[in-house]
Amino acid sequence: MAIVLTERAAEQVRRSIAKRGKGQGIRIGVKTSGCSGLSYVMEFVDEPRPEDRVFSHADVRLFVDPKSLIYLDGMEVDFTREGLNQGFRFNNPNVKNTCGCGESFTT
C-alpha cells in the first residue's frame, strides 16, 4: 500500500510547514461528506498517532490512518496552478464517481 506526493506537492507542503513554524508532516484522510459520500481531508501533524501509516517523499512525511488508507491506496497527490487557482489535486485510482462540483467521491 502506498501514497505518492509529486515533487510539486512535496515542495508546497515543505513551504507550508516552514511558514507555520512547526509540524512533522501532513495527514491525508477521508471523511463522510458531500453528495457522493466521501471527501478528502488534510491537516498538519504535530504529533503522530500510534496507528498512523507513514509514507515519505522528498523529505516530507505523509500520515494516513488505517481506515482511510483503503480508499487512498495508490493515490498520487499533486499541487497545481492554473491561472489564479492553485491547490492540491488527488489522482486516486480507487474513485468510481465524483459529484458535479468535484468535492466528493465514491469508490
N, C-alpha and C positions, 0 to 999 in steps of 0.2 A: 504494500500500500504506500502511496506517495502523493504528495502535492508539490508542485514546482512553482517557484517565483521566477519570472523573467528578470533579466538584468535591470530593465527599467523599473519594474515593481520593487526590486530589492533596493535600488537607489532611492526611490521615493520613501520607502519605509525607513531607511537609514537617516534621510533628511528629517523626517517627521520625529523620529526618536531623538535626534540631536537637538531639534528645535524645542521639543518638550523637556529635554534635560535629564530624562531617565527612562528606563524601560529595558527589558530583556528581549523583547521582540513583539510580535503581534499574534493575536488569536483570531482564527477564522473558524466560523461555525455556521450552523443553520438554526433557524427558529421557525415555528409555525406562524405564518403570516401571509397576507396578500390574498389575491383571488385564486392563485394556483396552488397554494398550500405551504410552500417553504420560501424563505428568503435568507440571504447571506447576512452575517453579522461580522464585524471586525472591531477589535479593540486592542489597546496596548496591554502588554503583560508586564507587570512589575514583579509578581510572584507566581511562578508556575504552579499548576495544580498537580497533585501526585499522579492522576490518571491521564494527564496530557500525553499525546504523542508529539514528538518534536521532530521537525524537519528543518534542515539548514541549507541555505543557498546564499553564496556571496556574502558571508558573514552576517546574515540575517536569520534569526530563529523564528520559525513559524510553529505555533502551538495549536493543536486540534484535539478536541475532546473525542472519546471513542464513539459516542452516538452520532456525532456529525461526520466522522470520517467515512462512514459507509456511504454517505451522499456525496462526498468530496473526493474520493479516491480517484486518482488520475487527472485531477484538475490542474490547469495552469492558470496562475494569476499574473496578469499583465497590468501595466499602467499606460494609459493612452492619453494623448492630447489631440483634440480635433477642434480646430478653431479656438473659441473661447472656453470650450468644455474640456475638462480633464477628470480622470478618475480611474479607479481600478476596474479591470474587466476580468470576469471569471469565465474561462473557457473550460466548461465542465462536460465531459463526455457522458455523464450519467443523466443529464437533463433530457426529458422526453418532450415536455411542453413548457412554454413560458406564457405569462399573461400578456395582454396587449401593451401594458406600459413597461414590461420588461423587468419589473421589480421582484417578481416571484416566479417559482418554477415547480414542476413535478418531476419525479424520477420514475 
